[in-house]
Amino acid sequence: MPNAIYYVSYKLKKGTSVPDFLLAAKALNDGYISKQKGYISWEQMVDGETWADMCTFETMEDLKAFEEASRNPSELAGKFYSFINLMSCKGHKFSVEKTYGK
C-alpha cells in the first residue's frame, strides 16, 4: 500500500517569531503527531512568506485516522496554530504514486 501525505501551505501571522513557531512545531511533533499510528515524518518548508508542511504516514487509513483524532486540537496544537494565519491554509491529501531517488 502506498504512503499517504498530508500537505498544507500557509502564512504565519504578522510579527510571528519564527524560532518560537518552530519550537511549537517541534513540541507538537514530539508530544503528539509522532506518536500516531503510521507516522513516518513531518517536513516543514518555507519560500519567502509561504510555509508548507508535509506529513507522511504509512497508509491513507493512518492519515485519515490522524485527521479524525485531531478534530479537537490539543494544547500543543493550539499553541502551534496560534502562529498561523488560518485563513491562508490550503491542504491536500495525496497517495504516493511513485518515488524517485530512494
Residue pairs with C-beta under 8 A, 6 or more apart in sequence:
1 58
1 59
1 60
2 59
2 60
2 95
2 96
2 97
3 40
3 56
3 57
3 58
3 59
3 95
3 96
4 56
4 57
4 58
4 59
4 60
4 62
4 63
4 93
4 94
4 95
4 96
5 54
5 55
5 56
5 57
5 63
5 93
5 94
5 95
5 96
6 53
6 54
6 55
6 57
6 63
6 66
6 67
6 91
6 92
6 93
6 94
7 52
7 53
7 54
7 91
7 92
7 93
7 94
8 52
8 53
8 89
8 90
8 91
8 92
9 50
9 51
9 52
9 88
9 89
9 90
9 91
10 50
10 51
10 52
10 53
10 84
10 85
10 86
10 88
10 89
10 90
11 49
11 50
11 51
11 84
11 85
11 88
12 18
12 21
12 49
12 51
12 83
12 84
12 85
13 83
13 84
13 85
16 83
20 83
21 80
21 83
22 44
24 76
24 79
24 80
24 82
24 83
25 42
25 44
25 80
27 76
27 79
27 80
28 76
28 77
28 79
28 80
29 42
31 74
31 76
32 74
32 76
32 77
33 39
33 42
33 55
33 66
34 42
36 57
36 62
36 65
36 66
36 69
37 62
37 65
37 66
38 57
38 58
38 59
38 61
38 62
38 63
38 65
38 66
39 55
39 56
39 57
39 58
39 62
39 66
40 56
40 57
40 58
41 54
41 55
41 56
42 53
42 54
42 55
42 56
43 53
43 54
43 55
43 56
44 51
44 52
44 53
45 51
45 52
45 53
45 54
46 52
55 63
55 66
57 63
57 66
60 93
60 95
63 93
64 93
67 93
70 77
73 81
